[in-house]
Each structure stands twice: as structure tokens, then as C-alpha cells.
Amino acid sequence: MNIFITGVSRGLGKELAVHYTGTGHRVFGFSRSALDFNDGDIKKLKESAGFAYYKGSINESSDVKTAVDEALKFMGGIDVLINNAAYKLFKPPDEITEDEYGESIRTNLTSQILVCSAVMPHLLKAKSGKIINLSSNAGMTHYGDGTAYCSSKAGLIAYSLSLADYLKDKNVSVNVISPPTFSTGDYRKTSPGINHGKLVQSESVIKIIDYIIFNKKFITGRNFPVFKLKTLIKYAFLKHIEFIDYFFQLRLK
Ligand SMILES: NC(=O)c1ccc[n+]([C@@H]2O[C@H](COP(=O)([O-])OP(=O)(O)OC[C@H]3O[C@@H](n4cnc5c(N)ncnc54)[C@H](OP(=O)(O)O)[C@@H]3O)[C@@H](O)[C@H]2O)c1
């Protein structure tokens, strides 16, 4: 498989790149930082003939175009697009500046759309392909200091499911994954004080991505939430209230 992944310099994106190059697939990565080849995982990527990357921002349309062109040159085609890059901003809404809101919506929503739009013509031409977008539990539930992040991730779910509907008869699938806070190798290094054993592990998220990529069935238009029980209860409660509100509105008519 030829897999294009955004945000490979650290976290889940880096682990996905290591996982797929290590299992014989070709990976083209795209992130702003130069990859740190002193990092053991990234060293593995450097040594793999199946990996190349472009240093640029998904927020720049010229970078997106160049990255897609370079990916096509390196891999000969794109079978899977994993939109993983994100800007995680958590702050009280009255402290978030206009620029920060702009960057959050731009990175987590508008630029994800831009990358999908740049890759889509190649998938349509090949008459097959898979798009997997990384949203978050935050796009389905709400947090007071998550106004920027939650709204951008909720938008990404709505966009992904709408695009799936548009592409459903064209053999191009679109799915979205909405995990809760999960632990990655890098997160364990940068935040050793957190009890990582209590968190969902990045391996569980990778398993879902594997499930979508390698399933023989055409899976599309699905949001995989990877809920923890506490979030599931909160989400079920919110949906329950919406349901009650719906019947209440019927009574008002
Ligand atoms: N970790 C969690 O607990 C969690 C929970 C739910 C959902 N998610 C979602 O899962 C995905 C991966 O999370 P993560 O924790 O691994 O993220 P992360 O550690 O913050 O890494 C984000 C990646 O995105 C890249 N990136 C950011 N802005 C970019 C831009 N403008 N252009 C290109 N690349 C950019 C970063 O690289 P550069 O800075 O080098 O560009 C980095 O490689 C994200 O979509 C996140 O929202 C994460």
C-alpha cells in the first residue's frame, strides 16, 4: 500500500509511519519540523527505503500541492490518506485570540479539507482509495477550555461523513476516528508524571486504522469513537437530552 500521512514528526503520526514502513508498505510523510534523526523511531524511518517526507505546513496550499506531487513521484500513487496533523489548543475561550481560533480551525478543519481535495482527484482517477481523518472525542462531547479544538474536530466529523456520502459510489471510502486522550511513546517521554496506564494506548488507535485499511469490505461513512466508559456515558446522556428535546418540540407544534 502507498500511504500518505500528515503530521509524522512525533506522536501518533510518527508511530503510524514506523508501523506501516515496518510492515512493508510505502509511506510519505508531511509535517513542518525537520525529522529528528537522533530519535530512535525516526532513525528506523530514515533507514527504510519505503519512507520519504516533505517538510511543510498543511496550512499552506502551495506546500500541500508540492507534498502531494512529491508523494505521487515517490510512491507512484496514493492508496490511503491519513489526515493526522493537528493543532491542540485548550484554553478558556475569553483568553483565546482571534489568531489562535483562526489557526485552530484552519489546521484542524480547513487544511484537512484542503489535503483531501488535493488527494481526491488521484483516488478518483485510480477508482479506489481510502481517506482516514483523525478527529477526537472532543468533536463529540464538550469541554469549557476546548471551544477551539472541539468545534474544529466536530467540523471534521461532519465534513468526513458528508464527503463519504458524496464518494460512496466511487469506491473511495472516507472514515473518521474520534479517540479520547491516548498515550503515545512521545507523550510518555514529555509527560512522565501522567498515569499513562490509565489512558487508551496509541496501539488501539492504530488497530482501528489497520481495520479500515485492510478490511476486505468497503467500509465508509463511519465515525469510530474509541470511547472510554466515562465519555460513553456523557455522550449517551447528551444524545438522550437531544432526543427528549425533539419530543418536547413536537409537543410545542
Ligand atoms: N493524543 C491524544 O490524546 C489525542 C486524542 C484524540 C485525538 N487526537 C488526534 O490524533 C492525532 C494525532 O495526535 P498526536 O497526539 O499524535 O498529535 P501531536 O503529538 O500533537 O502531533 C501532531 C503532528 O501534527 C503535525 N502538525 C501540526 N501542525 C501542522 C501543520 N500545520 N502542517 C503539518 N503538520 C502539522 C506536527 O508536526 P510539526 O509540528 O512538525 O508540523 C506533529 O507531527 C491528531 O489529529 C489529534 O487531534 C489525539
The ligand as an ORCA input file, in Angstrom:
! r2SCAN-3c Opt
* xyz 0 1
  N      -3.080     12.443     21.639
  C      -4.338     12.436     22.029
  O      -4.634     12.249     23.209
  C      -5.436     12.602     21.008
  C      -6.774     12.381     21.402
  C      -7.779     12.488     20.431
  C      -7.463     12.816     19.139
  N      -6.144     13.023     18.804
  C      -5.847     13.369     17.414
  O      -4.936     12.387     16.928
  C      -3.999     12.999     16.032
  C      -2.585     12.741     16.497
  O      -2.427     13.234     17.813
  P      -0.974     13.345     18.488
  O      -1.203     13.447     19.947
  O      -0.079     12.294     17.978
  O      -0.521     14.783     17.952
  P       0.850     15.577     18.192
  O       1.787     14.773     19.021
  O       0.486     16.939     18.674
  O       1.455     15.681     16.733
  C       0.819     16.469     15.766
  C       1.561     16.311     14.454
  O       0.947     17.221     13.530
  C       1.963     17.992     12.905
  N       1.435     19.288     12.524
  C       0.848     20.223     13.313
  N       0.507     21.301     12.598
  C       0.887     21.040     11.311
  C       0.828     21.775     10.109
  N       0.311     22.996     10.060
  N       1.316     21.207      8.981
  C       1.850     19.966      9.005
  N       1.933     19.217     10.116
  C       1.471     19.759     11.266
  C       3.069     18.074     13.963
  O       4.322     18.260     13.369
  P       5.053     19.665     13.176
  O       4.827     20.455     14.425
  O       6.442     19.255     12.911
  O       4.393     20.253     11.979
  C       3.034     16.673     14.562
  O       3.796     15.789     13.784
  C      -4.385     14.493     15.995
  O      -5.246     14.721     14.911
  C      -5.122     14.692     17.304
  O      -6.017     15.784     17.266
  C      -5.138     12.947     19.707
*
